[in-house]
């Protein structure tokens, strides 16, 4: 899925302002070069001349910031390195951690979006890429997860 769409969906789901998106991304690294104008450019329509593609680095900082925002920082552990490449599985994993979703919750989120997922399908999404049962999360699956999570967070 396009990083801009993921950012747009999460921003809508949590009703975040542009400044709040910047603050969340900077929870991981206070010196991260992201400004309100950058966020506004990421959120524009694709055909807008001021539209800018959201990089994997920006999305990774934002997702890691969400985890810290909702769950707090664990100072007893060394900080995790920020991923350089994001994919749908990583987005799913970060949102699962941020919202503290268990398997049952994940099934409910997918079901709320009208996209039921079996238990083996769900566990395959969270396996390591080299594992024989690993399954890549498709755009449709991530879109439905974001839709179901929005319904859960914002209410029907």
Secondary structure, DSSP 8 states (H G I E B T S, - for coil): --HHHHHHHHHHHHT--HHHHHHHHTTT-TT----HHHHHHHTS-TTSTT-----HHHHHHHHHHHHHHHH---TTS------SS--HHHHHHHHHHHTT--HHHHHHHHHHTT----HHHHHHHTS-TTSTT-----HHHHHHHHHHHHHHHH--
